[in-house]
């Protein structure tokens, strides 16, 4: 079973969007673009990113 975790390979800031992209088997650039668009529309994207960065485990900490 796949687990959602921060990426070690596809990281720009903390690896949150890269980890989501790896979990969904999607392009990390599309996830980052969607995040920016949703953040601009909703206005709480930065807070959600910080929360995800604190909550999501690192990829090397997750046992498979």
C-alpha angles and dihedrals in degrees: 000000000000119000127207110245139147115277124247094194105038103046130135101162112352103341097251097126091041090052092050089049092051091048092051095038089237136133110276091219091060091050091050091048091049089049092053093047093048091045092054092048098044100029096215099086097110092053091048091049092051091048091049091047090054097043104039115085122232116261093244091055094057117090115219 
